[in-house]
Amino acid sequence: MHTHFHGKAPLLAIHGGAGDLRPEGFSPAQRLVYESALQRVIEAVFPELRAGCSALEAAVEAVRLLEDEPLFNAGRGAVFTAEGHHEMDAAVMCGQSGQAGAVAGVRLLKNPVLTATKVLEQENFVLLSGSGAEEFAREHGQIFEPAAYFHTPERMAQLEKARMPNTMALDHHKFGTVGAVAIDRNHHSAAATSTGGLTNKRYGRIGDSPIIGAGTFAGDSTCAVSCTGYGEPFLLRNAAYQVAARMKFGRANLSEAVRATVHEDLPRFQGDGGLIAVAPTGELCLSFNSAMMYRAWAAADIAPRWAIS
Ligand code: ASP
């Protein structure tokens, strides 16, 4: 699926992950639960963007709200690692300044995206991991939660299922990584992504989400991108930056760049998933090569909308 709009700034798009669940796999009630969550977030954040908040603030706020939703694989709803913990990754990038901040493998942080934003603000480093990132978070007054906060029965059932063939599993069924991209009234761009990664992951595995250029990228001269899907191919293909590079060096427009990345390049590397992207030109694109992607979007002249399959 590839959707493309041309809207007036400000623009906002969010995703709650891509997966392989076919439309018939959703009961009407389940569909409603997810659609309502997407609706709540887009309708909470878009008015702030319209009222003048920055693209960075809007992208971070949308991801923070999605992290607080147990439905999605980030923050509260993060999936379990093989050891039965949660190791979360998040990144934010400001297209105006070109600055970014990210954390990887953090365990009990309520909102990894807020800590990634603190990393962005201090400007000395871009990516912090594990206990060091948690120490930084503590020093910056970030909120930690007890392990029970992240324990959801659905996630435990997924871990048990994934353990059977002893494999890592993309959250194919009900949940997903979350992300947001925005263009503000001043035509500046930003992207944010947050994830619990893959169920049953081990060895401190880190996917594409916190890696600038792979799962997250923003640049005012091109676009802002947030990805979701099998992290390894997205890492290998520099998926988020690939979209920007196609625009910058290949003279593609946003839609052409996204289509080539999601529907031509990534599938050659088993890169199941998708991405959302916006450009200061007013282009907004939501595209995935998997069966579904939780997503919602809005622009000054496009009323908030949401979709799953
Ligand atoms: N891209 C994420 C990762 O590989 C997973 C996802 O998007 O659901 O960590």
Boltz pocket constraint, residues with backbone or C-beta under 6 A from the ligand:
constraints:
  - pocket:
      binder: B
      contacts: [[A, 17], [A, 18], [A, 73], [A, 170], [A, 171], [A, 175], [A, 176], [A, 177], [A, 195], [A, 196], [A, 197], [A, 198], [A, 206], [A, 207], [A, 208], [A, 209], [A, 215], [A, 227], [A, 228], [A, 229], [A, 230], [A, 231], [A, 232], [A, 273]]
      max_distance: 6.0
